[in-house]
Amino acid sequence: EGTFHAGDRRVGFFELAARLAAGVPAGSPHPMDCTAEGTFGATIPNGCHVAEVEIDPETGAVDVVAYTTVDDAGRIVDHASVQGQVQGGVMQGVGQALGERAVYDSETGQLLTGSFLDYPMPRADWMQGIRCGEHNVPTKSNALGAKGIGESGTSGALPAVMNAVLSALRPAGVQQFDMPATPHRVWRALLAARAA
């Protein structure tokens, strides 16, 4: 059971609720009832993500050497939380772009990539750093002026990383390349382009 406390004074949540409700006339709302009203509309956050990659032509390993974001999340209350959400989302997107691939047996339907031996977990050493910038334009759809930010990192990372990978592969003759950019798949694309 939780308590409110200040110094050596304490009161339990239920005890406080009972004390407050003791003098309330029947049919009246409880003093601890919370209500909020507001008019909220859709918000449209936006941003730009740019990735720079280097590819080892002998192994197909992709190294994300630079990553920059500029996001519009409207009015920001806690910059550290926003930056953390963007960085976490970017790592999730980089993980999907560079490694996530669900493979099933074509005859049995059995998942073949069901463990972290076959399906990678994004790791911090996949990237050398993320620079996060802000260009905030408060929205008029809510009183705070805030927009969403939680999925911007993931949404921006997928095309940013894959466009960078294709840009790096294009001079070698690769014209199309789909996710994931695992070292084996990149290496095979380079071999196929050399053979053509």
Summary of the structure (lengths in Angstrom):
residues: 196
radius of gyration: 25.3
end to end distance: 70.6
largest distance: 86.1
contacts: 512
relative contact order: 0.19
helix: 34%
strand: 20%
